[in-house]
Amino acid sequence: MTASQLMVEIVGPGECWSRMTPERLAECVPRVVLEPGGVDWFVAGIDPADADHLRLALCVLVEATAERPSLDGILVELGLTGSRALTWAAARIAPNTARPQPLVAMLLELVQTADRDAVRGLLEELPRRSTALAAVASAAFERRVVELRELARSAACDDSPELAEALTAWSVRLIGVGQPDAALAAAYEATGIYGRLVEHDPDAYRPALAGALNNLAVALAAVGRRNEALQSAEESVRLCRHLAERALRSYLGELASSVKTLADCLGGLGRRAEAVAVAEEATELYRRLAARDSDRYLGDLASSLSTLARQLRGSGRHAEALGHTKEAVRVRRRLTRQAPDAHLPDLASSLVTLAHQLGGLGRHSEAVLQSKDAVRFYRRLVERGSDEYLAHLAASLSTVAITLVMVRRRNAALVHAEEATQLYRRLDEAAPGIHLPALAASLNNLAVTLAGAGRPQEALEHAEDAVRIRRRLVRQDPDTYLPALTMSLNNLANRLSGLGHSREAAGRAKEAAKIHRQLAESATSEG
C-alpha cells in the first residue's frame, strides 16, 4: 500500500482535519502527520480551521508526543511554516500543558520564520509572566530588536523610541532566562537612547527613562556591580517621585517598582536599616495597587513582601521577617492556583525561604513541610522541561536534608542529601565550574549526614571531596571562599577523628584554626 493510499484509508479521500470532530481528531491526526505528506496535509488545514479547532489539533499532537516521540520533530517542522495562526495557537496552549517542550521548540522556529507582523502580534499575545514561554519571549524580542535596529539604520536615526522599548523588554526577558550579561548590554543601550530622547522631549520620555534606569539597576545587580546598580536605582526613584508628584495615580506602579529595586540594591550593599525602610514603602505602595487591581499587582506585592522579609532578616528582626514571608507564600499559593505556569517558580522559591526562616527559629518540623513542598514544585518545573530549575531542585533537596537531620530523621535526610549531590555533579558536568561552590556545600552536607547515619568511611570520602573543591575555589577567589574552606576542614577533621586518624585530624583542625585567625585579623584591620 502506498503512503497516499494509507492516508486515504485513515482519513478518507479529501477529508480535512479542520472539519473533524474532537474524537476523530484524536484518532487520526497523530497517525496521519507521521506519514509521508502528512505535514503538508496538516498545513493545508490551518487556514480553514477556526482558532478553537486549531488549538484543539495542537493539543492532540502535544498529548500524543508522550507515546510517539517522533511527533516532536513534526511540531518543529510545522514551525518552519511561519504560520501566524499556528504561532498564536501554540503560544496560548504552551503555558497550560504538562509537556510544553514540543510547542516551545515549534515557537522558536516560528519566531525565526514568521513575518514581522506575526512576531509583533506574538509579543502582544505573550503573557506578562510565563515559565514555559520564557525562551520564546526572549527570542521574539531579540528578533524585534534586530529588525528595529535595521530600520533605525536605514532611516539614519539611532534614537528610536520603539527600539529602546524593545531593548528594555528584551533585557527583562534575558534576566529571566539566566543571561545577565546580555541583559545588561541591552539595558545600557535602551537607557542611552531614552537619555538622548529626554533631552529633546522631557515630558514624553521621562517615564520611559525612569523604567529603563530601574531595569538597568536590576541588570547591574545581577552581574554583581552593586554600587552602579544603586546609582541607577536612586536616579529611577528620583524621576518616578517627580512624575508621581504630578500624577500619582498614573505613576504609582512605576514608583513602587523603582522603590523595590532600590531596597534590593541597598540590601545588597549591607545598608540594612535603609533597605528596610525603603522596602516597607514599596510594600505599602504595592498594597494600594493590589487593592485597585489585584490581577496585575498581587504578584508584585508578593515580591515586595519577600524583599522586605529579606531585609528584616538581615537586620536581625527574624519574627517580623517570618510574618512577611508567610504572607508572600499565601499570596503566591493563591496566584499559583490561578496560573501555575506564571507563579510556580516564585512560590517554590518563597517556600525554600520560609523553610530556612522556620529552621532558624527552631521550628524544624514546620520547616520540613515547607521545604518538601518546594521540592515537589521544583520537580514539577523540571518535569515540564525547565532544566534551568535543576539547580533550584538540588538546593531545595539540600534544605530538606538539613531540616530532616534537625528532627532526627537521618535516613530520610540521607536520601535527599544524596540526590542533591548527584544533581550538582550532573550540573557541574554540563557546565564545569559554575556549580562548584554548591557542589562543595552539598558534599559537605552529605558527609555530615552520612556520619550521622553511621557510615563514617563514606562520610570521610565526601568530606575530602568538599575540601579539595574548596581549595580550588580559594585559589580563584580567597576572600569569597576561605570561610567555606574553614568549615570543610573542620568537618574533615571530625570525620578523620571519628575513624581514629588523630594526627591527620589535628592537622586539618590546625589549618582551619589558622585560616579563622587570619580572617578575624583581616576583619579587625578593615574595621
SEVO-317785 format. One record per residue: residue in one letter; x, z, y of N, C-alpha, C in turn. Coordinates in steps of 0.1 Angstrom, whole numbers. Last residue first. Layout:
BEGIN
a	X	Z	Y	X	Z	Y	X	Z	Y
...
! end
This chain:
BEGIN
g	379	599	470	370	607	477	376	613	489
e	402	588	459	393	579	466	383	587	475
s	412	611	446	420	604	457	412	595	465
t	392	616	427	395	626	438	403	619	449
a	393	593	411	381	596	419	383	606	430
s	419	596	401	416	584	409	403	587	417
e	416	619	386	425	619	397	422	607	406
a	397	610	367	394	621	376	403	621	388
l	412	591	354	400	587	361	396	598	371
q	433	606	343	436	596	353	424	592	361
r	418	622	326	425	629	337	428	618	348
h	409	603	308	399	610	315	406	617	327
i	434	595	297	426	585	305	416	592	313
k	440	618	283	449	613	293	441	603	302
a	419	621	265	421	631	275	430	626	286
a	424	598	248	412	599	256	413	609	267
e	449	606	237	448	594	246	436	594	254
k	441	628	223	451	630	234	450	618	243
a	424	616	204	419	626	214	428	628	225
r	443	601	190	432	594	197	426	603	208
g	459	622	179	465	611	188	454	604	196
a	442	636	164	448	642	175	453	632	185
a	437	617	144	426	621	152	431	628	165
e	461	615	132	456	603	139	445	607	148
r	462	641	121	472	637	130	468	625	138
s	439	643	104	441	651	115	451	646	126
h	420	630	86	431	623	92	435	631	105
g	396	639	74	409	646	71	421	640	77
l	373	627	82	379	622	69	392	629	66
g	368	639	106	359	642	95	364	637	82
s	389	628	121	389	642	118	380	645	106
l	379	602	124	392	605	117	393	619	112
r	356	607	140	355	601	126	367	603	118
n	367	619	163	358	627	154	357	621	140
a	382	597	172	389	609	168	380	618	159
l	361	579	178	371	576	167	378	588	162
n	350	593	200	342	590	188	351	587	176
n	372	591	217	367	604	213	359	603	200
l	372	564	221	384	571	215	380	584	210
s	348	559	233	350	553	219	362	560	213
m	352	572	258	341	576	249	344	571	234
t	373	557	268	374	571	266	364	576	256
l	360	532	271	371	533	261	374	548	258
a	343	538	292	337	535	279	348	536	268
p	362	541	313	353	552	309	347	550	295
l	374	515	314	382	527	309	373	538	305
y	359	494	324	358	497	310	366	509	305
t	363	490	352	349	490	346	349	496	333
d	390	492	356	381	500	364	367	501	357
p	401	471	340	403	485	337	393	494	344
d	395	443	327	389	450	339	390	465	336
q	411	433	306	405	424	316	400	431	329
r	418	455	292	429	446	297	424	436	308
v	393	465	286	401	472	296	412	463	301
l	386	447	265	379	447	278	386	454	289
r	404	456	245	405	442	250	398	441	264
r	395	481	241	409	479	246	410	465	252
r	370	475	231	371	481	244	385	481	250
i	376	465	206	369	456	216	371	462	230
r	388	488	194	395	475	195	389	466	206
v	367	506	194	379	509	202	387	496	204
a	349	493	177	345	496	190	357	498	199
d	364	493	153	360	481	159	356	483	174
e	365	521	148	377	514	151	374	500	157
a	338	525	143	344	532	154	357	525	158
h	335	511	119	328	506	131	334	513	144
e	351	527	102	354	512	104	347	507	117
l	339	552	103	352	550	108	355	535	111
a	314	546	90	314	551	104	328	549	110
e	323	541	64	318	530	72	317	534	87
q	331	568	59	341	557	59	336	545	66
p	308	584	61	319	586	70	329	574	70
r	278	587	58	286	576	54	298	575	63
g	258	605	66	267	609	55	274	597	50
a	244	600	89	237	597	76	246	600	64
g	262	606	109	251	615	107	243	613	94
a	278	583	106	284	596	103	273	606	101
l	260	563	114	265	563	100	270	577	96
t	258	570	141	246	571	133	250	571	118
v	283	566	151	278	579	152	266	581	142
a	284	538	146	294	547	139	289	561	139
l	264	528	163	263	527	148	272	536	141
n	276	533	188	263	540	184	261	540	169
n	297	516	186	300	530	188	288	538	184
l	284	492	184	293	496	173	295	511	174
s	272	491	209	263	491	196	272	496	184
a	293	489	226	284	501	227	276	502	214
a	303	464	217	312	476	216	303	489	216
l	282	448	225	286	449	210	294	461	208
a	283	450	252	271	455	245	274	457	230
p	308	438	258	305	452	261	293	458	254
l	303	411	246	313	421	240	310	435	245
h	288	391	255	281	402	250	290	413	244
i	306	372	264	296	376	273	289	389	268
g	325	365	243	329	373	254	317	379	263
p	309	336	231	320	345	230	323	352	243
a	281	329	221	286	329	235	297	339	236
a	277	331	194	271	320	201	277	318	215
e	290	355	187	294	342	181	289	330	189
d	275	372	202	289	371	206	294	358	199
l	250	371	188	251	367	202	265	364	207
r	259	382	164	253	368	164	254	363	179
r	265	408	172	275	399	166	271	385	167
y	240	416	181	250	415	191	262	406	185
l	226	416	156	222	407	167	233	405	177
q	240	437	143	240	423	137	236	413	148
t	234	459	159	248	454	159	249	440	153
a	206	461	154	211	458	168	225	453	168
e	206	467	127	201	454	132	205	451	146
e	218	492	128	225	481	121	219	468	125
a	199	507	142	213	505	148	220	494	141
h	177	506	125	176	499	138	190	497	144
v	187	520	103	182	506	101	182	499	115
l	194	545	115	204	536	109	199	522	108
a	169	556	120	178	552	131	188	542	127
a	160	561	94	153	551	102	162	546	114
n	179	581	89	179	569	80	171	558	88
r	174	601	108	186	594	108	186	581	100
r	155	616	126	151	606	116	163	596	114
r	159	635	146	164	638	132	159	628	122
v	153	629	171	142	636	163	146	637	149
m	176	616	178	173	628	185	161	636	179
v	175	593	163	185	603	160	181	616	166
l	155	580	177	152	584	163	163	595	159
t	169	573	200	157	582	201	154	588	187
i	188	554	190	192	567	197	181	577	197
a	171	534	180	180	542	171	184	555	177
v	158	525	203	150	531	192	159	540	183
t	180	514	216	173	525	222	165	533	211
s	187	494	198	196	505	201	189	517	207
l	164	478	202	167	484	189	177	495	190
s	169	470	229	157	479	226	158	485	212
a	191	454	225	192	466	234	181	476	231
a	180	433	210	191	442	205	192	455	212
l	162	423	228	157	429	215	168	438	209
h	179	414	248	169	425	251	164	431	238
a	191	394	233	199	405	238	190	417	242
l	169	377	229	176	383	218	184	395	222
y	157	363	249	154	377	248	160	384	236
e	165	337	248	171	345	258	168	360	258
d	149	325	229	161	331	224	168	339	235
s	118	322	224	125	326	237	138	333	233
g	102	316	203	113	307	206	121	310	219
r	85	335	195	79	323	202	90	313	207
e	102	354	186	95	346	176	88	333	182
v	109	366	210	119	358	202	112	349	192
l	85	378	216	90	368	225	101	360	218
r	82	396	195	72	386	197	77	374	206
r	104	413	199	103	404	187	93	393	189
y	95	425	222	107	416	223	108	407	210
f	74	440	212	71	429	221	83	420	223
r	87	458	194	76	449	189	74	437	199
v	104	471	212	110	463	201	99	453	196
a	85	485	227	93	475	233	99	465	223
d	74	502	208	66	492	214	74	481	220
k	97	518	204	92	509	193	82	498	198
s	98	531	229	109	521	225	105	512	214
q	75	547	227	76	536	238	87	526	234
l	81	563	205	69	555	205	70	543	215
v	104	576	213	104	568	201	92	558	202
a	95	591	235	105	580	237	105	571	225
e	80	611	223	73	601	231	82	589	233
s	101	624	211	91	619	202	83	608	210
h	116	634	233	122	623	224	111	617	215
r	119	645	260	106	642	253	109	630	243
g	141	651	276	140	658	263	127	655	256
l	145	635	297	137	647	300	135	655	287
g	156	613	285	164	621	294	158	634	298
g	135	602	272	146	608	264	154	617	273
l	120	593	293	114	603	285	125	610	277
q	138	573	302	134	584	311	128	596	303
h	139	555	280	151	562	285	148	574	293
a	112	548	279	118	555	268	130	562	272
l	110	534	303	102	546	301	108	554	290
t	127	512	298	130	522	309	122	535	307
v	112	500	278	125	505	275	129	515	285
l	89	494	292	88	503	281	101	509	277
s	98	475	310	93	488	315	92	498	304
s	103	454	292	114	460	300	110	474	305
a	77	448	283	88	453	274	99	460	281
l	66	439	307	61	451	300	71	457	291
d	81	416	313	82	428	322	76	441	315
p	73	400	291	87	404	293	89	416	302
l	44	397	294	50	405	283	65	409	285
h	34	381	315	38	395	318	44	403	307
a	28	355	308	33	358	321	39	371	322
d	17	356	282	29	347	285	36	351	298
p	-5	373	285	7	378	278	19	369	281
a	-28	380	305	-19	369	305	-6	373	298
q	-43	403	299	-50	392	305	-41	379	304
r	-25	421	288	-38	418	280	-44	405	286
t	-7	422	308	-3	415	296	-16	412	288
l	-21	438	327	-18	424	330	-14	416	318
r	-21	462	314	-34	456	318	-31	441	320
r	6	467	311	-2	466	299	-15	459	303
r	13	469	338	17	458	331	10	456	317
v	0	493	346	-3	481	352	1	469	344
r	14	511	328	-1	510	328	-5	496	334
v	40	508	338	37	504	324	22	502	323
a	38	519	364	42	505	362	38	500	348
e	31	545	357	21	537	364	25	522	362
k	55	553	345	43	553	337	32	544	344
t	72	551	368	74	542	356	62	541	347
h	61	571	383	60	558	388	63	548	377
g	67	594	368	54	591	371	52	577	376
l	95	593	366	87	591	354	73	587	358
a	103	599	393	106	586	387	97	583	375
e	95	626	394	88	616	402	90	602	397
a	114	636	375	100	638	373	92	628	381
h	139	630	387	135	624	374	120	625	372
r	158	626	410	143	630	411	136	624	399
g	183	616	413	181	628	405	167	634	405
s	186	592	423	187	603	432	185	616	426
g	180	575	402	194	575	407	196	587	417
r	152	579	402	161	584	391	175	585	395
l	146	566	426	143	580	424	152	587	413
q	153	540	418	160	546	430	158	562	429
r	135	535	397	149	534	395	157	541	406
a	110	538	410	114	547	399	129	547	397
l	111	516	427	110	530	433	114	540	422
t	111	495	408	122	497	418	122	511	423
s	86	500	397	98	501	389	110	503	397
l	69	494	418	69	508	412	82	510	404
s	75	467	421	79	476	432	79	491	427
s	63	457	398	78	455	400	83	465	411
a	37	464	403	44	470	391	59	469	393
l	32	448	425	31	462	426	38	469	415
d	34	423	413	44	427	423	44	442	425
g	11	423	397	25	422	391	36	426	400
l	-9	424	417	-7	436	408	7	435	401
y	-13	402	433	-3	412	437	-1	423	427
r	-32	383	424	-20	378	429	-9	389	430
d	-53	399	415	-48	389	406	-34	384	411
s	-60	416	437	-53	422	425	-47	411	416
d	-61	416	468	-61	405	459	-53	410	446
r	-64	442	481	-70	430	487	-71	418	476
a	-49	458	465	-63	462	468	-71	450	473
a	-25	446	467	-32	446	454	-47	449	456
l	-18	452	494	-20	438	490	-28	437	477
r	-15	480	492	-25	474	501	-28	460	497
r	5	481	474	-8	488	471	-18	482	480
y	26	469	488	20	462	476	7	468	472
l	31	489	507	27	476	511	20	468	500
e	40	509	490	28	511	498	22	498	503
t	63	498	480	52	501	471	39	503	478
a	79	496	504	75	484	496	63	486	487
e	82	523	510	75	514	519	70	502	512
e	97	531	488	84	537	490	76	529	499
a	120	516	492	112	513	480	98	519	481
v	130	530	514	126	516	516	117	512	504
a	135	555	504	126	554	515	121	539	516
v	154	548	483	141	555	480	131	553	491
a	175	538	498	168	529	489	154	535	485
e	184	560	512	178	549	520	170	540	510
a	193	574	490	183	580	499	176	569	507
r	213	557	478	200	561	471	190	566	481
r	234	536	479	228	542	490	214	547	487
g	246	521	459	247	535	458	241	543	470
l	242	494	460	254	499	467	255	514	467
g	218	492	447	229	486	441	242	490	447
g	201	503	467	203	510	455	216	505	447
l	201	481	485	206	494	489	210	503	477
c	189	462	469	202	460	474	209	473	478
d	163	472	465	172	469	453	186	468	458
a	154	473	491	155	486	484	165	483	472
l	153	446	497	162	454	505	165	468	497
t	133	438	480	146	433	478	156	441	485
k	112	451	493	115	455	480	129	450	476
v	112	438	518	115	452	518	118	456	504
s	104	412	509	117	414	515	121	429	515
s	78	417	500	88	412	491	102	414	496
a	65	427	523	66	435	511	77	430	502
l	66	404	540	73	416	543	75	425	531
e	50	386	525	64	383	528	72	396	531
g	25	400	527	32	397	514	47	394	515
l	20	400	554	22	413	547	29	411	534
y	14	379	571	28	380	566	31	393	558
s	-13	380	578	-7	368	573	6	369	566
r	-16	406	588	-23	402	576	-17	389	569
l	0	406	611	3	415	600	-3	409	587
a	12	389	633	1	386	624	3	393	611
r	32	401	649	24	391	655	11	388	647
e	45	417	631	41	423	644	31	414	651
a	53	400	611	42	409	609	36	415	621
l	75	388	623	64	380	620	51	388	618
h	93	410	624	89	403	637	76	395	635
r	95	415	597	89	425	606	84	419	619
c	108	392	589	94	395	584	87	405	593
l	133	395	602	124	384	605	110	386	601
r	142	419	589	141	418	603	131	407	608
v	142	411	562	133	421	566	131	421	581
s	163	392	564	150	388	559	140	398	564
e	185	408	571	180	397	580	166	393	577
e	186	424	548	183	430	561	179	420	571
a	193	404	529	180	412	528	177	418	541
s	218	397	538	207	387	537	194	394	537
q	232	421	534	231	414	548	220	405	548
l	230	425	507	224	434	516	222	428	530
a	246	404	497	231	405	494	224	414	504
e	271	412	506	265	400	512	249	399	509
n	273	434	489	274	436	504	268	424	511
r	272	423	463	262	432	468	262	433	483
r	275	401	443	280	401	456	271	409	465
g	266	397	416	275	409	420	280	409	434
v	248	378	412	262	374	408	272	386	413
a	225	389	420	226	386	406	240	382	402
a	229	392	448	229	404	440	231	401	425
l	225	365	454	238	371	457	239	384	448
a	198	362	448	208	354	441	222	360	442
v	186	380	466	184	382	452	195	374	444
a	193	368	490	198	381	487	197	384	472
l	180	343	488	194	343	488	200	357	485
n	153	352	491	158	346	478	173	346	477
n	155	361	517	151	370	507	156	365	493
l	161	336	530	170	347	530	168	358	520
a	136	323	524	149	318	519	160	328	519
g	118	338	539	117	338	525	130	333	518
a	128	333	565	128	347	560	127	347	545
l	124	305	566	138	311	567	138	325	561
a	96	305	567	103	299	555	118	304	555
p	91	317	592	86	323	580	94	318	567
r	105	298	610	110	312	608	104	319	595
y	93	273	614	102	275	603	108	289	601
a	77	273	637	73	266	625	81	270	612
d	90	287	657	77	292	652	73	285	639
p	115	272	661	114	286	655	101	290	649
d	127	244	659	113	248	660	112	262	654
h	155	242	661	147	232	668	132	236	669
e	164	264	646	170	261	659	161	251	667
v	151	260	622	146	271	631	152	269	645
l	167	241	610	153	237	614	148	248	624
r	190	256	603	191	245	613	177	241	618
g	179	273	584	185	278	596	186	268	607
y	170	256	565	160	263	573	166	269	585
i	195	247	555	185	238	561	175	245	570
g	206	272	546	213	264	556	203	254	563
t	188	279	526	189	287	538	196	280	549
a	193	258	507	180	260	513	181	268	526
e	220	264	500	216	251	506	203	252	513
y	217	290	489	226	287	501	222	274	508
a	201	284	467	196	293	477	204	291	490
a	218	267	452	205	262	457	200	270	468
a	238	286	446	241	274	453	229	268	459
l	224	305	431	230	309	444	233	296	452
a	216	291	408	206	296	417	212	300	431
a	241	288	397	234	276	401	223	280	411
d	246	315	391	255	307	399	248	295	405
p	224	323	374	225	328	387	235	321	396
q	206	314	351	217	306	357	219	311	372
g	183	325	337	197	330	335	208	321	340
v	159	317	343	164	311	331	179	315	329
g	154	329	368	145	332	356	151	327	343
i	171	316	385	174	331	382	166	334	369
l	158	292	385	171	293	379	175	307	376
r	135	298	400	134	295	386	147	296	378
v	147	302	425	139	313	418	138	310	404
s	157	277	430	166	288	429	159	300	422
w	134	262	432	143	259	421	152	271	419
a	124	272	456	116	273	444	125	271	432
t	145	263	473	141	277	472	134	280	459
l	143	235	470	156	242	466	153	257	464
a	118	230	480	121	227	466	133	235	461
e	123	236	507	112	243	500	115	242	484
a	143	218	514	145	232	515	135	240	506
l	128	194	511	140	196	502	143	211	502
e	109	197	531	104	196	517	116	199	508
p	125	197	554	118	209	550	113	209	536
s	157	183	556	143	180	551	137	194	548
d	182	176	570	174	188	572	159	185	569
d	194	151	568	199	161	559	189	174	559
c	186	120	571	181	132	576	184	143	566
a	187	92	564	197	98	573	193	111	579
a	169	83	546	164	85	559	174	90	569
s	185	85	523	181	72	528	175	72	542
r	188	113	522	200	104	524	196	90	530
a	162	120	516	169	125	528	181	117	532
l	158	108	491	150	104	502	156	108	516
e	177	122	476	179	108	478	171	103	490
r	166	148	478	180	145	483	182	131	486
l	143	144	464	142	147	478	156	145	485
e	153	140	438	146	129	444	145	131	460
v	165	165	433	173	153	432	166	141	440
v	143	182	434	154	183	444	162	171	444
r	128	173	412	122	172	426	133	173	436
r	145	180	392	142	166	394	137	164	408
e	144	208	395	157	201	396	154	186	399
f	117	213	389	122	215	403	135	208	405
a	118	206	362	109	199	371	114	201	385
a	136	226	352	139	211	351	131	203	360
s	121	249	357	135	247	363	139	232	363
a	98	245	342	97	246	356	111	244	363
v	110	245	316	103	233	321	102	233	336
a	119	271	314	129	260	314	123	247	319
a	94	285	315	105	287	325	115	276	325
l	72	284	299	75	272	307	86	274	317
a	70	308	286	71	296	278	76	284	286
t	66	326	307	78	327	298	81	314	291
s	55	323	339	54	318	326	67	319	318
r	39	326	370	48	332	360	45	326	347
r	24	306	382	34	313	390	44	320	381
p	19	276	362	16	290	366	27	296	374
l	19	243	374	26	253	367	21	267	371
e	7	224	391	-2	230	380	5	242	373
e	26	215	408	14	222	414	6	229	403
l	43	204	389	48	215	397	36	223	403
l	27	182	382	31	192	372	35	205	379
g	27	167	405	15	173	400	17	184	390
r	54	159	405	49	167	416	36	174	412
v	53	144	382	62	156	382	57	165	393
a	36	124	390	32	132	378	40	145	378
d	50	112	411	37	119	414	33	128	402
r	72	100	397	74	111	407	61	119	410
d	65	96	361	67	91	375	68	103	385
a	83	109	333	71	107	341	74	102	355
t	109	114	322	103	101	321	91	98	329
q	116	141	326	126	131	329	120	117	329
v	93	155	319	99	157	332	109	146	336
l	91	147	292	82	142	302	87	143	316
e	111	163	280	112	148	280	103	142	291
l	100	188	285	113	185	291	116	170	291
l	76	185	271	76	186	285	89	183	292
m	86	186	244	79	174	249	79	174	264
a	97	212	244	106	200	242	99	188	247
v	73	226	247	83	227	257	93	215	256
l	60	219	224	54	214	236	64	215	248
p	76	232	205	75	218	205	69	212	218
q	75	260	214	87	253	215	85	237	214
p	52	277	212	53	267	223	65	258	223
r	34	291	192	46	284	190	48	273	200
a	10	303	201	20	311	194	34	305	192
t	-1	293	233	1	290	219	12	299	213
n	-2	295	261	-12	302	253	-11	300	238
p	16	279	274	16	294	276	7	301	267
a	9	252	265	21	259	260	21	274	263
i	-14	241	277	-15	247	263	-3	256	260
r	-8	232	302	-18	241	301	-19	248	287
a	12	213	296	15	225	305	5	235	304
a	-1	194	281	9	202	275	12	215	283
a	-18	183	302	-24	189	290	-14	199	283
w	1	172	319	-7	183	324	-14	190	312
t	13	153	302	21	163	309	12	175	313
l	-8	136	295	-1	144	285	7	155	291
a	-13	124	320	-23	132	313	-17	141	303
r	11	111	324	7	121	333	-3	130	327
s	36	101	301	21	101	304	18	113	313
g	61	94	292	59	97	306	45	98	310
t	69	90	266	59	80	272	57	82	287
l	84	109	256	91	97	262	82	88	268
g	67	127	244	72	130	257	79	118	264
l	65	116	219	54	115	228	58	118	243
e	89	126	209	87	112	211	76	109	220
v	82	153	207	93	149	216	92	134	219
l	63	151	187	59	155	200	70	152	211
i	79	142	166	68	133	170	64	137	185
g	95	164	161	101	152	166	91	142	172
d	76	181	151	83	185	163	89	172	169
l	68	171	127	59	168	139	66	172	152
s	84	180	108	87	167	114	79	163	125
p	72	204	98	82	204	109	86	191	115
r	44	212	89	50	198	89	60	198	101
e	36	238	92	36	232	78	43	219	78
a	39	240	120	43	251	111	45	246	97
t	26	219	131	41	219	130	46	230	121
a	-1	223	135	4	216	122	19	216	121
e	-3	233	160	-6	242	149	-1	236	136
v	4	209	174	12	220	175	10	230	163
l	-18	192	168	-5	188	164	5	200	164
v	-40	207	179	-40	204	164	-25	200	160
c	-33	207	206	-33	219	198	-33	217	183
l	-36	179	211	-23	185	212	-22	199	204
a	-64	178	208	-55	170	199	-41	175	199
l	-72	194	229	-75	198	215	-66	190	205
r	-63	180	251	-58	193	248	-60	198	234
l	-80	158	248	-65	156	247	-59	170	244
h	-105	169	252	-102	163	239	-87	161	237
d	-103	177	279	-105	187	268	-101	182	254
a	-99	153	292	-89	163	293	-90	173	281
d	-109	124	272	-111	133	283	-101	145	282
a	-93	94	262	-96	107	259	-99	115	272
p	-83	69	270	-97	70	268	-102	85	266
d	-54	76	272	-62	72	284	-77	73	281
i	-47	82	244	-46	91	255	-55	88	267
g	-48	63	224	-60	71	226	-59	81	238
a	-23	52	223	-34	43	227	-47	51	230
v	-8	73	212	-6	69	226	-18	61	231
f	-16	71	185	-19	83	193	-19	80	208
w	-5	46	178	-19	49	177	-23	61	185
d	22	51	183	15	41	191	0	43	190
v	26	70	162	28	74	176	21	64	185
g	22	54	139	13	65	142	14	70	156
g	39	35	131	29	31	140	20	42	145
p	43	51	100	48	41	109	37	35	118
e	30	85	102	31	72	95	37	62	105
l	25	107	117	38	107	109	40	93	102
v	0	104	127	11	102	136	24	102	129
v	-17	110	104	-15	96	109	-3	95	118
r	-16	137	100	-12	128	90	-8	114	96
p	-26	149	124	-12	152	119	-7	143	109
v	-52	135	125	-42	133	135	-28	137	129
c	-71	144	104	-65	131	104	-52	130	113
e	-81	170	106	-79	164	93	-69	152	94
a	-85	175	132	-76	184	125	-72	178	111
l	-104	155	138	-90	155	145	-80	163	136
r	-125	163	123	-118	151	119	-105	150	126
e	-132	186	138	-129	187	124	-121	175	119
p	-138	176	164	-127	185	161	-122	186	147
t	-145	140	160	-150	154	161	-137	164	159
m	-131	113	179	-132	121	167	-138	135	170
r	-124	98	200	-138	99	197	-141	107	185
s	-97	98	201	-103	103	213	-119	104	211
w	-87	84	179	-88	99	178	-96	105	190
c	-105	55	169	-96	62	179	-98	77	178
e	-106	31	144	-111	44	148	-100	50	157
g	-100	6	133	-103	7	148	-107	20	152
p	-109	15	101	-105	4	110	-109	6	124
g	-99	49	92	-109	38	93	-105	27	103
v	-81	68	87	-89	70	99	-100	59	100
i	-70	64	61	-71	77	66	-81	78	77
e	-70	36	57	-76	45	47	-79	59	53
v	-55	28	79	-69	24	78	-77	33	68
m	-30	38	71	-37	43	83	-52	40	83
l	-25	22	48	-27	36	47	-34	42	59
q	-23	-3	60	-34	-1	51	-36	14	49
s	0	1	75	-12	-2	82	-24	0	73
a	19	4	54	16	15	63	3	13	71
t	6	-9	22	14	-9	34	10	2	44
m	9	0	-12	0	0	0	9	0	12
! end
